[in-house]
């Protein structure tokens, strides 16, 4: 798709896949599961997880999710990308790698979408290489592909068809990460 001069053209020619209400409900359900799985007794707060938000796509998901979590946590971020504001992935580029604060810690990675899984697998592997005790993955959406992915997310909010989607942190040529619903290009 050729990038239009006016970003509003994307919305004009897009199909709503998940409404804001569906997105909000999915995030609330993930929060509920995480609160159960990461509940730490008040006298045993020695092992709170480190949450790594994958920038910039996970910023929406992370922001909506954090206020619903009821357990102690550390928050940090990583930034690795294959898309570089394009609609097709290429070589992985690291902007910010996992830091030393994950050594011997349980890590929870938050990302906007599990697409082909290449970037997320790279982030998971980097966490283990830096000494993480365990790594789990939560994604707002899992794209339904007709091929195997190198990893599965432990927590999934919604599924989307094998189309180019945007909104809720996912962009189209750098635009529309701020939309509270998920759309697909036609």
Protein Blocks (a to p, Z undefined) as FASTA:
>chain_A
ZZdfblklmmmmcccfbdfklmmmmmmmmmmmmmmmmoccfklmmlcccdddddfklmmm
mmmmmmmpcbdcddddddddfklopabdcddddfbdcdfklgopacddddfbdceommmm
mmmmmmmmnopabdcdddfbdcddfbdcfbdcfbdfbdcdddddeeehiacehiaklpcb
dcddZZ
